[in-house]
Amino acid sequence: MPEARVLDVFRRSLLETHKGARAMLLRINPAKLLVFGYVFYMLIGWALLSLPFMQNVPVRQIDNLFTAVSAVSTTGLVTVDPGSTYNIWGQIVLLLLIQAGGVGYMTIGSFAMLATHERLTPIRERVTMAAFSLPNGSSPAQFVRTVILFTLICELVGAIALYAIFASEGISNPVWSAIFHSVSAFCTAGFSLNSNSFEGLAGHPGLNFVISALSLFGAMGFLIIWDIWRNLTGRSVYLGFTSKLIIRMTAAFLLIGTIILFVAEPSIAALDPLDRLLAAFFQTMSASTTVGFNTVPIGALSHATLLVMFFLMAIGASPSGTGGGIKTTSFAAMVGLVRSTLKQRAHVRLFKRRIAASRLQAAGATFFYFMILLTLAMFLLSLTEPGAAFEVMVFECISALGTVGISMGLTGDLSVLGKLIIIILMTAGRVGILSFGIAFAMHDETPAEEADNELLL
């Protein structure tokens, strides 16, 4: 009997502890949980990549950490060549990190839970809503199922198509290469097993199409797919405003960027018209989706093209997708704010829709925080990398913060402190510029502090 009492007390104690832990997690801001989750995945990846049997050649710890962070953040910047540095086991770890980072660390666990339960826990629902910027009233459980199904279909079809291309081109181990690059493209990670990305297949129309399609599907966001799915299942009769806006903005960036690069980039001027068009489109797509692959040497691009790339990389992909950046919708909201201000309207309108003040506030904060992080990183890199050209450092920082992964050659030459700076930028970019800022924001003001609001001018 005493043993039974002891066991009963122990069970009650565990139950109270569990309830207390859940209550504490529910009080934590979802942005903080996002940061903790992604950092945890990065540390696990670092530990695995550091195991000697994962490597073909010895790798420094800072480079293993850099690679793990780049994979989870789906950036693609690397200080070592993944294809030759890590063996098949290390490459499998990279692929799993990319997949987890691309669809969201919470998504995979939530899908596993839904396989055995009918609904998600309140904590998972809150973090899923925050991670994918879902509108109020959405069903996180249904959204997670749609995300996983769509991801698997896209990556499977992409791998089959890439296998046919790689096998015909004599690429070694075409099956594994096709799987790896399909996942990397859909998750807009930009990791490649080729030392020069896809420069060797720059003029291959099939490769350009498959990689571009995978990257666009991933970058445009799962919200569009979910919107389409709700249309097909009769839950909605039209595409939502956000989906329409994402499609318009993505198409506009691709069209304008391709035309500018086709006309103004000297390094591709000597190519025949079709190859020149493919190169211009692919690099525009790579920058705007933040996938980070390249078919032309980035270091050879002109200053005019670099300015276009700066803009495309900074704006980046769309919300709830696998890409990073400020996001196309935030940029559109700021454009609407400027136009409405110039027209002296009382309310901000975009494509005949009135934009809520909370959305404008979020978009403005994202822009501001992006510039703060970029400026601070540029200042610090100027101290740690004094020999690097200014435009090269700007390119590196925007590429890291936008989780793009394109480099002009600086990544491999970074100092240890420089690598740590880029690591922080990649983490911020994956979590989300605004979410990262919220996670590390100061505590809110007390009532007494709020009452002291007189500002003398």
N, C-alpha and C positions, 0 to 999 in steps of 0.2 A: 504493500500500500504506500509506504513512503516513496518508493521508486516511481510509482505512478504519479504521485504529487509532484515530484521533482521534474518528470517528463512534461507534465501539464504546465508547470511554471515556465519551463524552458520553451515550450511551444508558444505560450502566450508572449513571452519575451521576444521571440523571433518575430511574431506577428506584429507586435507593437513597433519593433525596430523597422520592419518592412513598411508599415504604414507611415512611420516618421520619415523614412527615406523618400517615399513617394510624395509626401506632402512637401518636403524640401525641394524636390525636383520640380514640382508644379509651381513653386514660388520663383524658381530661377527663370530669368528671361530666356526665351527660346534661342536668341542670338548667341548667348553664352554656351548653351548646350550644343549648338552647331559648331562653334569654335572648338570646344572640348572634344567633340566627336571626331572632327577632321584631324585635329592634332594627335589624337589617340591612334588613328589609322596611320598617320605619318610616322609615328614612333614605332609602331609594329612593323611597318615596311622597312624602316631604317634597320631595325634589329635583324630582320630576315635577310636583307641584302648584305649585311655585314658578315653573315656566316661564310666562311672560306669556301665551302662547296658550292656556293652560288656564283662564284666568280671564276673567270678564265685567268685573270691576272689580279694581283693584289690591288685593292682600291682603298684610298684613304677614307676615314670615317666621315669627314665633312662632305666628301663626294657621294658616299652612300646616302647620307641624310639629304643632300641636295636632290639626288635622283628620286628618293622616296617622296619628298615634298612635291617635286615637279610632277610625279605620276598621280598622286592623290589629288592635286590641284588641277590636273589635266592641262598643264602648261606646255611641257615639252622641251623646256630649256634643259640642257645637259652639259655637265662638265667632263663627262667621259662618254665614249661611244657605246651605247647600250648593246648593240649587236655583237661587238667583239669583246667587250669587257665582261659581260655576264653570260653564263652558259644557259642552257635551256631551262634549268630550274630558276635561275635568277630572272629570266625573261617571263616565266610563268607568274612569278611574284609581281613583276612590273605590270603584267596584263591584269591581274586581279586588283591591284591598286588603282589602275586606270579605270577599270569597270566600277569599282566601289566609289571612286571620286566622281565619275561621270554621271551615274544615275543617282548619286547621293548616298552617303553612308547610312542614313536612316531608312532609305527605301528598301534595301536588300533585307535588313532585319525585319522591317514591317511586312514585307511579302512573305517571309518565312513564318511570321506570326499568323498572317491571314490564312496560311495553308492549314493551320490547325485550330484557328479560332475564327469567329464570325466578324469580329471588329478589332480595332486597334485600341491600345490603352490611351487615356487622355494625354499622357506625355508625348507619345508618338504622334498623335493627331496634331498637337500644338507645334511640334518641331517640323512636321511635314508641311503644315500650312505656312510656316515661316520660310522653310527652305525653298519652296516652289512658288512663293508669293501667290498662293491660291486665294481667290475671292471668298468673302464670307458666304456661308451656306453651301460650300463645296463639300464633297464626300472624300476625305483623304484616303479611305480604304479603297474605294472604286478607282480613284486616281492612281494609287500605287499599283493596282493590278494592271491598269492600262499602260502605265509606264514600263513595267517589266515585260509585258507581252510585246509591245511595240519595239522595245530595245532588242529583244531576242530575234524578232522577225527581221529587223533591219540588219543586224550584225550577221545573221545567218545568210541572208541573200547577198550581202556585201562580200562575205568570205567566199561564197561560191563564185561570184563574178570575178573577184580578184585572183582566185586560184586559176581560173581559165587564162587570165592575162599573164600572171607570173609564170605559169607553166609554158606558155607559148613563147615567152621572152627568155626562157632559160634561167630564171631566178632559182637559186639553190633553196631546197626545202620549201617548195611553193605552198604546201598545205599550211604549215605553221606560219609562214610569212603572210599568207592571206588572212588567217584568223587574227593574227596580231594587228595587222594594219586596218582590218575592218573595225575592230573594237576601238583602236586608237583614233580612227577617223570619226566614227559616230560619237565618241565621247569628246571629240575636239581636243585630243591630247597632243597630237603631233609627234608622238614618239615613233621613231622608225628604226628598223633593223638595218637600214642602209646608211652608210656613213655620209652620203650626200643627199639624203631624203629621196625625192623622186626626180632629181635632175637628169638621171639617165633615161627616164621615160617621159621627158617633157612634151614630146610631140605625139604621144599615144592618146588618141581621142577617148578610147575606152577607159583608160586609167583616170584621165581627167574627169570623165563623167561619173564614174563610180565613187571616187574619193569626194568629189564635190557634192554628189547626192547624199552620201552618208553624213558629211559634215553639215550640210544645210538642214537635214532632218534633225540632227542632234542640236544644232545651234538655234533653230527657230523656236524650239521649246515644246515641251510636252503638253502645254496648255492648248496649243492648236490641235494636236492629235486628240486630246480629250474632248475638245470642242467638236471635232469631226465625228468622234465616236458617239457623242450624245446626239448628234444629228442623225446618224445612221440607226441608232436605237430608239429614235422617236422622242427622246427627252428634250430636244430643242429643235426648232425649225429653221434657225439661221445661225451663221457664225457670229460670235460675239465681237464687240468693238475691238477688244485687245487683239484677237486673232487677225482681224482685218488690218489693223494698224501694223502688226508685226510683218505680215506679208507685204504690205505696201512699202514699208521702210527697208526691209531686206532687199526687195527687188530694186528699189531706187539706189541703194548703196552699191549693189552689184553692177547695175547699168552704168552709173556715173563713174565708178572706180575703174571699170573695164575700159571705158572710152578714154579716160585720162591716161591710163597706163599704155594703151594701144597707141595713142598719139604722141605722148610726151616722153616715153622711156627709151633712151638711146640704146641700152644694152640689148633690146629685143628688136630694134629697128631693122636689122639685117635679116631677120627670119622671114620666111614666106608668110603671106597673109594669114593662113590657117594656124600655123604654129605661133605666130605673133598674137593672134586672138586668144588662143588657148593659154598662152603664158600670161597675158594681161588678165584674163578672167580668173585663172587659177590663183594668182597672187592676190587679187582683189577678194576672192572668196576666202582664201586662207586667212587674210587679215580680219575681215569682217565677221567670220564665224569663229575666229580665234583658234582654228585647228592647228596652224603653225607649220604645215608642210610647205615645201617650196620646190619649184621646178626650174628656177633660175637662181644664180648666186645672189644672195641678198646684199653682200658687201659691194657689189658692182652697181647697185641702183643709184640713180641720180638724186640730187637733193630735192628736186620737184616731186619725184615719186615717193621719196621718204616722207615728205610732208603729208601726202595723201595716205600713206601707210600709218603715220602717226594718228591721223584722225580716225581711220577705220578701226585700228586696234583699240583706241581709247573708247570708242562707242561700243564696239564689241557685238555680242550676240543678243539674244532676247531673254526675257525672264522665264524661269522654270525650265530652261534648257541646260545643255552641258557646257556651254561657253561662258566666258567671263566678260568683263568690261562694264562700262557705265550702263549699258543696255539701250536698245533701240527705243523702247517705250519712254524711258527717262529723257532721252534726247528729244523725242517728239513732244513730250510734255513741255520741255523748256522752249522749244520752237513755238509752241502754241502760246506760251506765256509772253514771249517777245512780240509775236504778231498782235496779240490782244492788247498789249501795252501800247504798241505803236498806233493801233487803231482806236485807242482810248476807250476800250470796252470795260464795262463794269465787272464782267466775268471772263475767265479764260475759256476759250473755245478752241477745239481742234477737230477738224473734219465735221463741223456742225454739231459737235458734242461738247457739252459743258464738262470741264475737268474739275473734279473735287479738289478742294484746297489741300486736303491731306496728301493727295497724290503729288501735287505740285511741291509741297513741302518736302516730301521724300525725294523727289527728283532733284530739287535744288540742293538738298543736303548731300545727296550722292555726288553731284558735280563738285561741290565744295570740298568734300572729304577726299575725293579722288585727287584733286589738285594739291591738297595739303600733303597727302602721302607721297605723291609724285615729286613735289618740290623738296620735301624732307629727304627722300631717298636720293634725289639728284645731288643735294648738298653733301650728304654723307659719302656717296660714291666719288664725288669730286675730291674728297679727302683721302679715301682709301685707294682710288685708282687714278693717281695724278697723270699718268701717261696716256690715258684713254681720250679719244676725241670726244668733244661735247655731244655731237649728234649721235655718236655710237652709244654713249651713256643714256641719252634720252630714249633712244630706241629700245635699249635693254630694259629700262625701268618700265616703260609703257607696255612692252611685251610681257613682262612678269606680272604687273598689276592687272593687265587685261587677260591674263592666262593664255596668251597667244603662243609663245614659244619660238617665234622667229628671232634669230640673232644675227648681228653683223659680225660675229666672231669674237665678241668680248667674253662670253660666258666661260670658256675654258681657261682664260687668262686671269680671272678674278682672284683677288686675294681671299683669305679666309673670312675677313670681315665683310668684304664685298659679297661673298656668297651668302653670308648670313643676312645681309640686307635684302638680297633678291629672294631668299627663302621667306622672309616676312611679307614681302610684296606678293609672292605667289599664294601664300596662305590667305592673305586679305582678299585677293582676287577670287579665290575659290569660295570662300565663305560668303562673299558678297560685300561690296564696298560699304554699303550702309549697315549691313548686319555686323560687319567687323567693327565699325565705329560704335554701334549700339552696345556691343559686347564689352567694350572697354570704356564706355562713357562713365563720367563721374555720377555719384548718387544725385537723385533729384533734390531740389531745394526743400527745406523745411517750411512750414507755414510762416514762421517768424522771418525767415530769409525772403520769402515771397512778398511779405508785407513791406519790406525795405526795398521799394522799387523806384525811388525818386532818382532820376538821372539829370544832373545839372549840365546845361549846355552853354 
